């Protein structure tokens, strides 16, 4: 089993089910950029099952709004501390 991200393919698979399986393998391997790029076009697939699973995978790859809020709050607090005690 590979310990790092999967190598990107030269061409994307043409079969939607194969592309979805590859996106899921990339996700499991931790290669989120590849998983995101493979899953995004599959969301509008004609195959309902592929579209549903691609939508679920895209949701798992989306930015978590709570993480974003914590990041902004910590950054603002850090800037306040710098302004108060350093400058």
Secondary structure, 3 states (H helix, E strand, C coil): CCCCCCCCCCCCCCCHHHHHHHHHHHHHHCCHHHHHHHHHHHHHCCCHHHHHHHHHHHHHHCCCHHHHHHHHHHHHHHHHHHHHHCC
